[in-house]
Amino acid sequence: MPEPLLEFRGVRAAYEEVEVIHGIDATFEEGAVTAVLGANGAGKSTLLSLAVGVMGPTEGEVRFAGEKVRAGSTSSLARRGLCLIPEGRGVFPNLTVRENLWVMTHSGKGRRHVERSAFDRFPRLAERRDQPAGTLSGGEQQMLALARAVATSPRLLLLDELSMGLAPLVVEELYRHVVSLAAEGITVVVVEQFARTALSVASSAMVMANGRILQSGSADEVESVLQTAYLGSVEPTEAGPAQNGASTGTDNGTGAP
């Protein structure tokens, strides 16, 4: 069996004295789109911070492409193909669209390459190439964030709350691009509060609550614990987390199924 691209082994993590991740074991296979679901405060964003080396575990280990992830190793991880788009998009508002793209030339790609990559994928950005990023709509800013990420030719793309603050039609458009990226061979992990759209594009899913994994597997396997994750108890199911599986599913658009 090939080694998982991203793996958490008995991981615990804390902010100062408060433990927020409680002994997580999880694997993310190469070539898959995985949805990580759960209510606000479930530990989803902390999981991503551990994956990219923004913080280190207090116990256990995180491994990317077979190598241990260490706190403070974000630059080396980026060079090895791990890319995070954080919650809030993170574009430079006073720079133009083109200038935001040029920032990614640190990855070794030239300006012409990053522009062509972005504008071919997102024609709307080409129309606004000389416009300050801060004047773009929320959806256009998220497109710019995606375009910058893809310009680095990532092996693994982590998306934190891609849909936050955006209209449903814009979210659907962005997730069509996620599907396209996966078809090109980029492994994607989508962290979301809202289950419907994420599950519709994911090949597997994981549900978190209060720093624990309640269930992982296909949409059918995780659907039974979605209500619990958003509204009820935080104890794992008796069967424990499942492993992998195809995912489809719906919710009411509010986060809770």
C-alpha positions in Angstrom: 0.0 0.0 0.0 1.4 3.5 -0.9 2.1 5.8 2.1 -0.6 8.4 2.7 0.3 11.9 1.5 -0.7 13.5 4.8 -1.0 11.5 8.0 -1.8 12.3 11.7 -0.6 9.7 14.2 -1.9 10.1 17.8 -1.8 13.8 17.5 -2.6 16.1 20.4 -2.2 19.9 20.3 -2.8 22.8 22.7 -2.9 26.5 22.9 -0.8 27.3 26.0 -2.4 24.9 28.7 -5.6 24.2 26.9 -5.7 21.1 24.8 -7.7 21.5 21.6 -6.9 18.3 19.6 -7.3 15.1 21.5 -5.4 12.1 20.1 -6.3 12.2 16.4 -5.4 9.5 13.9 -6.2 10.4 10.3 -4.9 9.7 6.8 -5.3 11.7 3.6 -4.6 9.7 0.4 -2.9 11.2 -2.7 -5.3 12.0 -5.5 -8.4 12.4 -3.3 -10.6 15.3 -2.3 -11.4 15.0 1.4 -13.9 17.1 3.2 -13.2 17.9 6.9 -16.6 18.9 8.4 -17.7 20.2 11.8 -19.1 23.2 13.6 -17.1 26.3 14.5 -14.6 25.4 17.2 -14.4 21.7 16.2 -10.6 21.9 15.7 -10.6 21.9 11.9 -8.4 25.0 11.4 -6.0 23.8 14.1 -5.7 20.5 12.1 -4.5 22.6 9.1 -2.1 24.6 11.3 -0.5 21.3 12.4 -0.3 20.1 8.8 1.6 23.2 7.6 3.9 23.5 10.6 2.4 26.7 12.0 2.3 24.9 15.3 3.6 21.5 16.5 1.8 18.7 18.3 2.2 18.2 22.0 2.1 14.5 21.4 2.2 12.3 18.3 3.4 13.3 14.9 2.2 14.7 11.5 3.8 13.4 8.3 3.7 14.9 4.8 5.0 12.8 1.9 6.6 10.4 4.4 8.5 13.1 6.3 7.8 14.4 9.8 6.3 17.9 9.9 8.0 20.2 12.4 6.8 23.4 13.9 8.2 26.3 11.9 8.8 24.3 8.8 6.2 26.1 6.6 8.7 27.3 4.0 10.3 23.9 3.4 6.8 22.3 3.3 5.7 24.9 0.7 8.8 24.0 -1.5 7.8 20.4 -1.2 4.3 21.1 -2.6 2.1 21.8 0.4 -0.1 24.9 0.0 -2.7 26.4 2.4 -5.3 29.0 1.5 -6.3 30.2 5.0 -9.7 31.4 6.1 -10.3 35.0 5.0 -8.5 34.6 1.6 -5.4 36.6 2.5 -4.8 38.7 -0.7 -2.8 41.9 -0.5 -5.6 44.5 -0.9 -3.3 47.4 -2.0 -1.6 45.4 -4.7 -3.2 44.8 -8.1 -4.3 41.4 -9.2 -1.1 41.0 -11.3 1.1 42.1 -8.4 -0.6 39.6 -6.1 0.2 36.9 -8.6 3.8 38.1 -9.0 4.3 37.3 -5.3 4.2 33.7 -6.2 7.4 33.9 -8.4 9.3 32.9 -5.3 8.3 29.3 -6.2 10.6 29.5 -9.2 7.9 30.3 -11.7 8.2 33.5 -13.9 5.7 36.3 -14.0 4.4 35.2 -17.4 3.8 31.7 -16.2 1.8 32.7 -13.1 -0.3 35.2 -15.0 -1.1 32.7 -17.8 -2.0 30.1 -15.3 -4.3 32.4 -13.4 -6.0 34.1 -16.4 -6.6 30.9 -18.3 -8.3 29.4 -15.3 -10.1 32.6 -14.1 -10.9 34.9 -17.1 -12.6 37.3 -14.7 -9.2 38.0 -13.1 -7.7 38.9 -16.5 -10.4 41.6 -16.9 -9.3 43.0 -13.5 -5.6 42.5 -13.8 -4.7 46.1 -13.0 -7.3 46.5 -10.3 -6.4 46.6 -6.6 -7.3 43.3 -5.0 -9.1 45.0 -2.2 -11.7 46.4 -4.6 -12.6 42.9 -5.9 -15.7 41.1 -4.7 -15.3 38.4 -2.1 -15.7 35.7 -4.7 -13.1 37.3 -7.0 -10.7 37.6 -4.1 -11.1 33.9 -3.4 -10.4 33.2 -7.1 -7.2 35.2 -6.8 -6.2 33.2 -3.7 -6.8 30.0 -5.6 -4.9 31.3 -8.7 -1.9 32.2 -6.5 -1.9 28.7 -4.9 -2.1 26.9 -8.2 0.8 29.0 -9.6 3.1 27.1 -7.2 2.1 23.7 -8.7 1.1 22.2 -5.3 1.0 18.6 -4.6 -1.5 19.1 -1.7 -3.9 22.0 -1.4 -5.5 22.8 1.9 -8.6 25.0 1.7 -9.9 26.6 5.0 -13.6 27.7 4.8 -13.5 28.4 1.1 -17.2 29.4 1.1 -17.2 31.8 4.1 -19.2 34.9 3.4 -19.9 34.1 -0.2 -23.2 33.7 -2.1 -24.3 30.2 -3.0 -23.8 30.6 -6.7 -20.2 31.9 -6.2 -19.5 29.0 -3.9 -20.7 26.5 -6.6 -18.4 28.2 -9.1 -15.4 28.0 -6.8 -16.0 24.3 -6.1 -16.2 23.6 -9.8 -12.6 24.8 -9.9 -11.8 22.5 -6.9 -13.1 19.6 -9.0 -10.9 20.8 -11.9 -7.8 21.0 -9.7 -8.4 17.4 -8.5 -8.8 16.2 -12.0 -5.4 17.6 -12.7 -3.9 15.5 -10.0 -3.8 18.0 -7.1 -4.8 16.4 -3.8 -7.3 18.6 -2.0 -8.4 18.8 1.7 -11.5 21.1 2.1 -12.3 22.3 5.6 -15.9 23.5 5.8 -18.7 24.3 8.3 -21.2 23.8 5.5 -21.5 20.2 4.5 -23.6 20.2 1.3 -21.1 21.6 -1.3 -18.0 20.0 0.2 -19.5 16.6 0.3 -20.7 16.9 -3.3 -17.1 17.1 -4.6 -15.3 15.0 -2.0 -14.2 11.4 -2.5 -14.1 10.9 1.3 -15.1 12.9 4.4 -14.2 13.3 8.1 -16.4 14.8 10.8 -14.9 16.6 13.8 -16.3 17.9 17.1 -14.4 19.4 20.0 -11.0 18.3 18.8 -12.0 14.7 18.1 -12.9 12.7 15.0 -16.4 11.4 15.2 -16.4 9.5 12.0 -14.6 9.3 8.6 -15.5 7.5 5.4 -18.1 7.9 2.7 -21.0 10.4 2.9 -23.3 7.6 4.1 -20.9 6.7 6.8 -20.5 10.2 8.1 -24.1 11.4 7.6 -25.2 9.6 10.8 -22.9 11.7 13.0 -23.3 15.1 11.3 -26.3 16.0 13.5 -24.3 15.0 16.5 -21.3 17.0 15.4 -23.3 20.3 15.0 -25.9 19.9 17.7 -25.2 17.1 20.2 -22.7 14.8 21.9 -19.0 14.7 21.0 -18.3 11.0 21.7 -17.1 8.9 18.8 -19.4 6.2 17.4 -18.9 2.6 18.8 -17.5 1.4 15.5 -14.9 4.1 15.6 -13.7 6.1 12.6 -14.1 4.4 9.2 -11.4 4.7 6.5 -11.9 6.4 3.2 -14.8 6.1 0.7 -16.7 8.1 -1.9 -18.7 11.0 -0.7 -22.0 12.6 -1.8 -24.6 14.3 0.4 -26.6 17.3 1.3 -27.5 19.6 4.2 -29.8 22.6 4.6 -27.0 25.1 3.9 -26.8 26.3 7.5 -24.1 23.8 8.6 -26.3 21.4 10.4 -27.9 18.6 8.3 
